[in-house]
Structure formats: structure tokens, C-alpha cells
Amino acid sequence: MSNAIILPPAPIVAVTASSSAAGHLPDYVANDYLGVTWQSNGGTTSQYLTIDLGADVEFDTIALFGLTGAALTWQMQIKAATAAQGSSFPGGSWVGSVDQLLAGSAMPTSGRGKALWLAPAVSPPPPSRYIRITLGAPSNSVFTVARVVIGKRFQPSINFKFGAAFGVRDLGKIDFSSRGVLLRRYGAKLRTTGLTFPHVHRDKIDAVIQPLMERIGNTDCVALVTDPDAHEQRQNRMYFGPLIGDQESIWARPGGLEWRANMVGMDI
């Protein structure tokens, strides 16, 4: 088991795609409404999204959410180009290996798949402005993506402690009438998690966590992977959503602070 990673999204300036179905624009992968998706036209075995970050940005992690209809045989490849190289990805651009698209074989209950790409330790991509995500399938398919998260991950040197909470927030409601009749209103059931990182160095609080809390607050979203190691359940260990409750780090001991993070995952 590896330590959890927190991935704040880098701002996305523009998105283009190899094709887009009516009502499913490529720009939709940059908003936080996971029910609003980019979808390709059908009839091909390969499609791509090109992400413009606006300037050369250091990144080492890419997460995709809302991969409705994705299968274990589907693949993904990442390419990166600097601002100087341009969005045509000329010779000399960084090209990654072809990898399995889905992060694990166990599908989420919702059926909306998730992908996780971690930069290789040897020859990682340079800071880049343009990122191309190519999706492939063995037969003609329609590709769907709800959210693309690109950024530089924060991975605490000491993992969260026991007492981590994993649950569900049910947005429905159940009640009884005055005559004892069941009154039920169904709603989405969102996954939740609560983690405590008990030993975070002060320099990481100053350089990473405090700026993250000030930027994200309770209204923007981050990606969280509780265990990024390859595993059949890795899709179910990925979350995307807002942090809830007070954002705070606690000076729990000399030279060491404690950081608590609670999240409601909108990825269902």
C-alpha cells in the first residue's frame, strides 16, 4: 500500500477533441459537473482530447472520471508538448507508453469508470502546456469522459492513520406520514471519506497544504486516491469532490502538524 495522494486540478484554458457528439462539448471535461460529459462520435477505435493549460505547467498525475461504457480492454496514451513546441505535437514532444485505461478491474457501482496515470519515474514529461489524451478500443466505440484532472500530486511522507472513515451520504429522504405510511424520496448516494494525516512536516504545511486549503476552500474540488498502487479495487479508491467542514491543520507536537481532510465524492 502506498500513501494517499491529493491532486488539485491545474486550470484548463481550452480543450479540443478529435470529434464530439451533439451536446457533448470537449470543454465539459474541465468543469465539475460530472453529469455533463464530453462524448465522441462513434464508428472509430481511437479518439483524443487535447488539453491546453495556458502555459508550461509541471505535472505528474492525470485522473479521468466518468468513463461511462469503458471496458477493461480499452487503452490510454499520454503525449505532452511545451508552449514552444505547440499543439501539433511535433517530433521531440514527450510520448508515453500505451497503458490500460481503467485504473482497476473492479468497476464502481455507478458503472462510471475511472483512469489514473502516474508519470514514470524514469524520463517523466517536462513542464508542458499541451496534453493529449488518446483513448483506444479494440472495436468501434463511443468514448465518454466527465472530468479530466491534471496536476502535480501531493503525497504525504507519512500516510493517514487508522480511524479513516469511508461511507455514503444519501441525498434522499425517508419519513412517515401521520398514519404511519412510508414516505420515501430517492436521491443520489455520494461516497464520503474522512482522513487524518497525523505527521505532516511544517514545511509541507507552509508550501503545499495551506495554499491548497486557501485555493480550494469548500467550493472547489480535488481528486483523492487513498491508495495509488495498482490493484483491482483502485477505481473505488479514487474520489473527486469538495472538501467539507473546517479546513485546518493542527499543531499537534513540536515540529509536527496534523491535517484532516473530509470529502464528499461526486463521482458516485
Solvent accessible surface area in square Angstrom, and as a share of the most:
residue,aa,sasa,rsa
1,M,156,0.69
2,S,36,0.23
3,N,36,0.18
4,A,0,0.00
5,I,2,0.01
6,I,7,0.03
7,L,4,0.02
8,P,24,0.15
9,P,12,0.08
10,A,13,0.10
11,P,102,0.64
12,I,34,0.17
13,V,99,0.57
14,A,42,0.33
15,V,8,0.05
16,T,83,0.48
17,A,27,0.21
18,S,47,0.30
19,S,25,0.16
20,S,41,0.26
21,A,22,0.17
22,A,103,0.80
23,G,61,0.59
24,H,53,0.24
25,L,93,0.46
26,P,21,0.13
27,D,79,0.41
28,Y,59,0.22
29,V,0,0.00
30,A,34,0.27
31,N,42,0.21
32,D,43,0.22
33,Y,154,0.59
34,L,19,0.09
35,G,73,0.70
36,V,56,0.32
37,T,21,0.12
38,W,0,0.00
39,Q,51,0.23
40,S,1,0.01
41,N,72,0.37
42,G,41,0.40
43,G,51,0.49
44,T,56,0.32
45,T,60,0.35
46,S,59,0.38
47,Q,9,0.04
48,Y,74,0.28
49,L,1,0.01
50,T,9,0.05
51,I,0,0.00
52,D,21,0.11
53,L,11,0.05
54,G,29,0.28
55,A,57,0.44
56,D,69,0.36
57,V,44,0.25
58,E,97,0.44
59,F,8,0.03
60,D,28,0.15
61,T,0,0.00
62,I,1,0.00
63,A,1,0.01
64,L,1,0.01
65,F,0,0.00
66,G,6,0.06
67,L,3,0.02
68,T,72,0.42
69,G,57,0.55
70,A,11,0.09
71,A,40,0.31
72,L,82,0.41
73,T,91,0.53
74,W,24,0.08
75,Q,90,0.40
76,M,4,0.02
77,Q,39,0.17
78,I,1,0.00
79,K,58,0.24
80,A,1,0.00
81,A,1,0.00
82,T,28,0.16
83,A,46,0.35
84,A,104,0.81
85,Q,60,0.27
86,G,20,0.19
87,S,56,0.36
88,S,92,0.59
89,F,26,0.11
90,P,55,0.35
91,G,82,0.79
92,G,70,0.68
93,S,16,0.10
94,W,39,0.14
95,V,85,0.49
96,G,11,0.10
97,S,74,0.48
98,V,85,0.49
99,D,52,0.27
100,Q,95,0.42
101,L,3,0.01
102,L,4,0.02
103,A,6,0.05
104,G,5,0.05
105,S,57,0.37
106,A,24,0.19
107,M,74,0.33
108,P,8,0.05
109,T,147,0.86
110,S,43,0.28
111,G,31,0.30
112,R,83,0.30
113,G,0,0.00
114,K,1,0.00
115,A,0,0.00
116,L,15,0.08
117,W,13,0.05
118,L,62,0.31
119,A,14,0.11
120,P,57,0.36
121,A,104,0.81
122,V,125,0.72
123,S,81,0.52
124,P,73,0.46
125,P,12,0.08
126,P,60,0.38
127,P,68,0.43
128,S,0,0.00
129,R,65,0.24
130,Y,30,0.11
131,I,0,0.00
132,R,47,0.17
133,I,0,0.00
134,T,32,0.18
135,L,2,0.01
136,G,18,0.18
137,A,12,0.09
138,P,98,0.62
139,S,70,0.45
140,N,99,0.51
141,S,19,0.12
142,V,66,0.38
143,F,1,0.00
144,T,12,0.07
145,V,0,0.00
146,A,0,0.00
147,R,18,0.06
148,V,0,0.00
149,V,0,0.00
150,I,0,0.00
151,G,3,0.03
152,K,107,0.45
153,R,68,0.25
154,F,17,0.07
155,Q,73,0.32
156,P,5,0.03
157,S,86,0.56
158,I,76,0.39
159,N,30,0.15
160,F,31,0.13
161,K,95,0.40
162,F,208,0.87
163,G,76,0.73
164,A,28,0.22
165,A,59,0.46
166,F,112,0.47
167,G,33,0.32
168,V,96,0.55
169,R,111,0.41
170,D,79,0.41
171,L,87,0.43
172,G,19,0.19
173,K,121,0.51
174,I,106,0.54
175,D,70,0.36
176,F,129,0.54
177,S,39,0.25
178,S,125,0.81
179,R,218,0.79
180,G,52,0.50
181,V,86,0.50
182,L,74,0.37
183,L,88,0.44
184,R,138,0.51
185,R,152,0.56
186,Y,164,0.62
187,G,28,0.27
188,A,48,0.37
189,K,101,0.43
190,L,24,0.12
191,R,44,0.16
192,T,28,0.16
193,T,6,0.04
194,G,15,0.14
195,L,3,0.02
196,T,27,0.16
197,F,1,0.00
198,P,14,0.09
199,H,77,0.35
200,V,6,0.03
201,H,104,0.47
202,R,99,0.36
203,D,90,0.47
204,K,91,0.38
205,I,8,0.04
206,D,81,0.42
207,A,75,0.58
208,V,46,0.27
209,I,0,0.00
210,Q,72,0.32
211,P,59,0.37
212,L,10,0.05
213,M,12,0.05
214,E,128,0.57
215,R,124,0.45
216,I,5,0.02
217,G,23,0.22
218,N,76,0.39
219,T,123,0.71
220,D,65,0.34
221,C,10,0.06
222,V,0,0.00
223,A,1,0.01
224,L,10,0.05
225,V,4,0.02
226,T,8,0.05
227,D,12,0.06
228,P,9,0.05
229,D,55,0.29
230,A,89,0.69
231,H,80,0.36
232,E,100,0.45
233,Q,68,0.30
234,R,35,0.13
235,Q,0,0.00
236,N,43,0.22
237,R,67,0.24
238,M,0,0.00
239,Y,10,0.04
240,F,0,0.00
241,G,0,0.00
242,P,26,0.17
243,L,6,0.03
244,I,53,0.27
245,G,49,0.47
246,D,122,0.63
247,Q,46,0.21
248,E,76,0.34
249,S,30,0.19
250,I,58,0.29
251,W,156,0.55
252,A,49,0.38
253,R,83,0.30
254,P,133,0.84
255,G,54,0.52
256,G,8,0.07
257,L,9,0.05
258,E,16,0.07
259,W,1,0.00
260,R,111,0.41
261,A,12,0.09
262,N,65,0.33
263,M,3,0.01
264,V,8,0.05
265,G,0,0.00
266,M,54,0.24
267,D,4,0.02
268,I,48,0.25
